[in-house]
């Protein structure tokens, strides 16, 4: 479920919500729903619906999204939480070379300008790159999200300028330092 925090999970799962729990998986957790009368005789779910032991529900979300704090603890305890950092995922997406260098510089600058790891820009943005047009990527995709991060801050323009400079400036590092 992409962007799992965007939906109302108690409404999405309804009567099956508790069936996600490991102790209620399989036929022992069978639930009769309002739709049960529509299931034909002989169907595996005729006597009620259940979630098999081998079904995994994977939800993704960006914890910077404002809807995350709305997820209550009843929902949170039903899932394993695994953080995937932008740089780790980018490498597995095949982001490399100048793209990876710019992404890492951008993310370092975001953190140096008051944001957290959760605000880092991931490889999906860099997959939008066409013909190595990094300026177009900045204007059409990156600048908007970064501007939103700093919305309402008095020195937003200054921070965004520093971040752009880090993203755009690929001067070779001095290894003698």
Secondary structure, DSSP 8 states (H G I E B T S, - for coil): -TTGGGS-HHHHHGGGGGGGSGGG-SGGG-B--TTGGGS-TTSTTTT-B---TT--------TTSTTGGGS-HHHHTTS------HHHHHHHTT--HHHHHHHHHHHHHHHHTT--GGG---HHHHTT--TT-HHHHIIIIIHHHHHHHTTT-TTHHHHHHHHHHHHH------TT-
